Amino acid sequence: MIDVTLIGTGGMIPLPNRFLSSCLIEYNGKSILIDCGEGTQVSLSKGKFSIRKIETILITHCHADHITGLPGLLLSIGNNGRIEPLYIIVPRGGYKIINTLLVVCGFLPYEVIITELHETKPQTFEQIGLKITSIPLKHHINCLGYSLKLQLKPRFQPEKAKKLNIPVKLWSILHNGNSVQVNNNKITPEMVLGIPRKSIKISYVTDTRPTKHIKEIVKDSDLFICEGMYGNDEQYDNAVEKKHMLFSEAAKIALDANVTELWLTHYSPSLKNPEEFINVAKNIFSNTVAGYDLMTTNLNSND
């Protein structure tokens, strides 16, 4: 139902097998890209993803390792025939920076609509049918994480509709939450729908120290993607100074927020093999995975 792929898992400097930060979320034939570090379009090409389907790009912050892949990607999207508007969401202060990057693109055959979000309070909006909430983070510049939720409709109950003699042509109207008239009787959606279904929730956080907003907003996520810049707890002072997180800190948030699965990403270039430190996180939150470029999963409702 929702496909999630880590396009790049590196921080600061790309490595031969690790491009810079980016994540692709696909739903209902459309895509949202989170961040666009150097090498993003190369990795998208390796994964054989359709860049024309990207409707929105969510930027966590405007450091180079999260945005320098934008000009090339936007040009490639234009060369693939896109004419519909593309939306870029940035933290406050990012509008001018992104517009400056767009200068090198020259002419694009589609409109780029840039929207700034405030970095100190969560804001909620909708793109491609997903409800998105921004997560205020703590970095050297304005920075946001993002939590994306798909609220699933209750399942339609055909047997209930048949008992009420509701014509089949009206079923979709009821399933979409609207009432209908049948033989002068008002039929409401609740009369033919099942129980509410659990939503599907994905949260993405990078370039930050732990904050209260992270735990509150990512709570109960099916998938929590979080930076793990450093695997070794002995690098705590370095993490504090550079405003990044340790594997153990990401795992503690996952545990406290009752998420289902944690993927680590955005590794320091000095962390050549994240798997060497994965037990640091697993000892706190067992369902932790060391992310890698083009790692993917499909999230479906279990009810």
Steps between C-alpha positions, in 0.01 A plus 500: 500500500783742591852430377791656689857500363819650640653666195811623682618428854817708529572818689747777412702320231382241244679167489529255207215286638314772693343809346382792710171530684177426318188286545218418256142432609265365232122486531218467250720557194666813639813568704640723772875546523654598832826690453713495188867466579777452248449184296123482553407481134775243436364277775142553378615387156677193644176409677303554177258744663283731291604855584197637315284368785666727757233752603664648810850534642521544878827663607615446859747790487718687255843354568683393186481126565119522493432729202786506248339223294199722426610685181592184313190313613266786408657525155465125448135513607443770238678295236266212584202703383355640821283811461298483824613714799747349746491598868805553721445536875782658703558633853483876552786673320527231232301679228786728399756218504293268283419783258872569466562134412225520237695771315741241361207298363412765245160425346281231653181396314304488826441733793693447825294613799709553815333520841670581830395340829575644842772305678377541860150356478354195323292575192270261316418489129409241236681376191418204269232384744731485802462718809842648577610655829826689532725424798706787649860384543815631666787560259737786412243648260121476470419133459188285476415133503181369343234248602273368224172325575251317279161493668330189364128498430290242687432200278172504309263223609311378186273272704371798699439696181309210346277463806409870466433456126756766409578506125861411419549834322465675839752285686805710412323817616439344842855365518627853439315620808186649345137420575249395233122477463341162427120482472472826695717356779830661594787254502813615684850357451503357853214268402710313243860540615709287734698609803767775469835371374846579633686758294840438337765737635858570389729750674832638381745688724857604433763759605388565855547439867213316672202730568158458662330573167660195340361252752158665501451515124660170394304310767357169371669528159505178299842606370730753668798605289751683717852626469777300659799716430718317753486138607734517799369657823851630565427761231231663714688829540552518125130435441404779740743745344388428143132458596461146374395171659653173611355161409402459866313832508299412189416162654387661826260726309366198308440315828334794675285584197374142462591476131488168317834515316804729501725559200827681562638734235716811440828345612824683558746434214736360764242230577596263220298202623194596710423131565801486733306713750145380434481313832547830681155592370349150508578463871263793556248448219518152351327571169775729372650473151813668364370669186685492168450660159194361313376309804123480456180378664127493433264601778151351489207500734474180704124528554 
